[in-house]
Amino acid sequence: MRHFLLIAALVALPFSALAGPKEDAQAVFDEFLTKYTAANLDGVVGLFWADALFWGTQMPNLATTPEAIRDYFNPLSDRKPNERKATLAGIPSVLVLSDSAVLISGMWQTESVVDGKPVVSAPSRISVAVTKRGDLWLMSQFHNSPRPKPR
């Protein structure tokens, strides 16, 4: 029986070693998109550190508290799950700064149905810093802005 446990542990080791800072940070951002789509206000806000810096698309001022981030995302509580789907618009660029800090930059968009017709928002630019404290990865910085029209 001990041999079986040892073999099982050795087989599982490479799979657990596959995840690194890049994958862990991307998982946080993927979870953000999933919870945004699910209209899960508590879930979205819970992906940010309490001291996160947050610039929402239409925000005139930087949010620096969980309450300000919650206020920004509060309209989620008026939506049904999957009423507006959040998706990546292309492949994001990921820069691993250390074992506990990763930057993600890219674009995302929302898709919804209005009057029976699909509506896709113009992609927004996003830059996110995902950091690890202890064993937990969360967003410590978030900036979202409209993508300018090409010149």
N, C-alpha and C positions, 0 to 999 in steps of 0.2 A: 504494500500500500504506500509506503514511504517513497518508493521508486516512482510510482504513478504520480504522486504529488510533486516530486522534483521535476519530472518530465513536463507536467502541466505548467509549472512555474516557468521553466525554461522556454517553452513554446510561447507563452503569453508575454514574456519579457520584450521581445522585439516589437510587438504591437503596442505596448504601453510606451515604449521609447520613441515611437513615431511622432507623437505629439510634442511640439515644442512651442516656444513663445509665439511664433507666427500663427500656428494653427489655433492656439488657445485664444489669441486676440481676435482672429477672424471668427471664431465661434461666438465670441461676445457680440460682434457686430451682426452676425447672422441671426443671433437670438433677438437683437434689437429689431431687425426687420420682421421677424416672425411675431414678436409681441406687438409691434406697431400694427401689423396686419390683423392680429387678433383683437385689436382695440383694448389691450390689456394695460390700462394706465399704471397700475401698481407694478406690473412686470417691467414696463419701459423705464419708469423712474428708478426701479431697483437695480438697473444696470449701470447706474452712475455712482461714483464715490460721493460722499456727503460734501466734499470740498471741490467737486468738479467745476470746471469753467465751461459755460455753455452759451453758444451763439445760435439761436434758432433763425430760420430763414427770414422772418419778419420782425425780429426783436430789435428794438432801438437801443437796448442796454444789455450788457453782459450779465447772465445769470450766474450766481455764485453760491446758491443755496439749493437744497433739495426742494424747498417750497416753490422757488422760482421756476425750477425745471418742471415740477408738477403743474404749476399754473400754465406753462407753455403747452404741455401735452394734455391739459384738462379736456379739450374738445374730443379726445378719444372716448371719454365716458359717454358721449352722446351718439357714438357710432355703434353699429352692429359689427360683430366679428366678421372679417373678410369683406366688409363693405368697400374697403379701400385696401388694395394689396400693395405692399411695399416690396420692390425688387431692385436688385443691382442693375445698373445700366452700363454694362461692360465689366471688365475685370479690374478690380481695384489694385493699386500699387501698395505694397506693404514693405515697410522698412523696420527691421528689427534693430532697436537701439541697444538692447541688453536682454538678459534673461527675464527682466521684469518690466520692460517698456517697449511698446510697439506702436508705430504710426501707420494709419491706414488712410489713403486718399483715393477718392474715386467719385463716381456719380451713382445716384439712385433716383428712382421715380416711383410714382404711385399710379395704380390702374384701378379704375372704377367703372361702373355702368350708370349712365345718366340717360333717362328717358329711353331705356332699352339699347342704348348705343355705348360701345366701349370708349372710355376717355382715358388717355394716358397723359400724365403731366409731363411737362418738359423736364429733362433730367436736372437735378440739383447737384451742385458740387458739395462734397463732404470731406472733411478731414477730422479724424478721430485719433486720440491718444488713448490706448488701452494699457493699463498698468496692473501689475500684480503686487498685492500686499498680502503677506502670509501665503496662503494657498489660493487666494481668490483673485480673479481677473475681472476688472470693471473699467468703465470709461472714466477717464480723468479730464478729458478735454473733448469738446464736440463743436465743430463749426459747420454750418450748413448755409449755403447761399445759392441764389439762382445762377444758372449758367448763362453768361452773356451770349447774345446772338453773334454768330461769326461775322467778321467784318468783310 
